[in-house]
């Protein structure tokens, strides 16, 4: 991995999806994140669908997440609106 021209390691949703039920998946995801960070790579986990998965990944030091918990896939116009207004509205909703 260290000799390849990459800067990001993406963890497949099949590993993330099983973290809550399987200790082996939790350990594997944690190990992948540690390995990537030791190689100075950023880590993105895909397929995050529950707050519990997000908390585990935060605890493991995962750099980025993507999945339905954050947002469904959006057409470009809706993505721009979400990035412009969605984050501030999301913060408002969480504050309430």
C-alpha positions as CSV (number, residue, x, y, z in Angstrom):
1,X,0.0,0.0,0.0
2,X,2.8,2.4,0.9
3,X,4.3,2.3,-2.6
4,X,1.1,3.0,-4.4
5,X,0.1,6.6,-5.3
6,X,-2.9,6.7,-3.1
7,X,-4.0,9.0,-0.3
8,X,-7.3,7.5,0.8
9,X,-8.4,4.1,1.9
10,X,-12.1,3.3,1.5
11,X,-13.7,0.7,3.8
12,X,-16.5,-1.2,2.1
13,X,-20.0,-1.1,3.5
14,X,-19.9,-4.9,3.9
15,X,-17.4,-4.4,6.8
16,X,-19.2,-1.4,8.2
17,X,-22.7,-3.0,8.1
18,X,-21.6,-5.9,10.3
19,X,-19.8,-3.9,13.0
20,X,-22.8,-3.7,15.4
21,X,-23.4,-7.5,15.4
22,X,-19.9,-8.9,14.9
23,X,-16.9,-8.2,17.1
24,X,-14.7,-9.5,14.2
25,X,-16.0,-6.8,11.9
26,X,-15.4,-4.1,14.6
27,X,-11.8,-5.3,15.1
28,X,-11.2,-5.5,11.4
29,X,-12.5,-2.0,10.7
30,X,-10.5,-0.6,13.6
31,X,-7.3,-2.4,12.4
32,X,-7.9,-1.1,8.8
33,X,-8.2,2.5,10.1
34,X,-5.1,2.2,12.2
35,X,-3.1,0.6,9.3
36,X,-4.2,3.4,7.0
37,X,-3.3,6.1,9.5
38,X,0.1,4.5,10.1
39,X,0.7,4.8,6.3
40,X,-0.5,8.5,6.3
41,X,-3.7,7.7,4.5
42,X,-7.1,9.2,5.2
43,X,-10.0,6.8,5.7
44,X,-13.6,7.0,4.4
45,X,-16.1,4.4,5.5
46,X,-19.0,3.8,3.2
47,X,-22.5,2.5,4.0
48,X,-23.0,4.2,7.4
49,X,-26.7,3.7,8.1
50,X,-27.0,4.0,11.9
51,X,-25.9,6.4,14.7
52,X,-24.2,3.4,16.4
53,X,-22.0,2.8,13.3
54,X,-21.1,6.4,13.2
55,X,-20.1,6.5,16.9
56,X,-18.0,3.4,16.5
57,X,-16.2,4.9,13.5
58,X,-15.7,8.2,15.3
59,X,-14.2,6.3,18.2
60,X,-11.8,4.5,15.8
61,X,-10.7,7.8,14.4
62,X,-12.3,7.4,10.9
63,X,-11.7,10.6,8.9
64,X,-14.8,10.6,6.7
65,X,-18.1,8.6,6.3
66,X,-20.7,8.3,3.7
67,X,-24.1,6.6,3.7
68,X,-27.8,7.0,4.1
69,X,-27.4,8.2,7.7
70,X,-25.8,11.3,6.2
71,X,-27.8,11.6,3.0
72,X,-29.2,9.6,0.2
73,X,-27.5,10.1,-3.2
74,X,-28.6,13.5,-4.6
75,X,-28.8,15.0,-8.0
76,X,-26.4,17.9,-8.5
77,X,-29.0,20.7,-7.9
78,X,-30.2,19.1,-4.7
79,X,-26.6,18.5,-3.6
80,X,-25.8,22.2,-4.0
81,X,-28.8,23.1,-1.9
82,X,-27.9,20.5,0.7
83,X,-24.4,21.8,1.0
84,X,-25.5,25.4,1.0
85,X,-28.5,25.2,3.4
86,X,-28.8,21.6,4.6
87,X,-25.9,21.6,7.0
88,X,-27.1,24.7,8.9
89,X,-30.7,23.4,9.0
90,X,-29.4,20.0,10.2
91,X,-27.6,21.8,13.1
92,X,-30.7,23.7,13.9
93,X,-32.8,20.5,14.1
94,X,-30.1,18.8,16.3
95,X,-30.1,21.8,18.6
96,X,-33.9,21.4,19.1
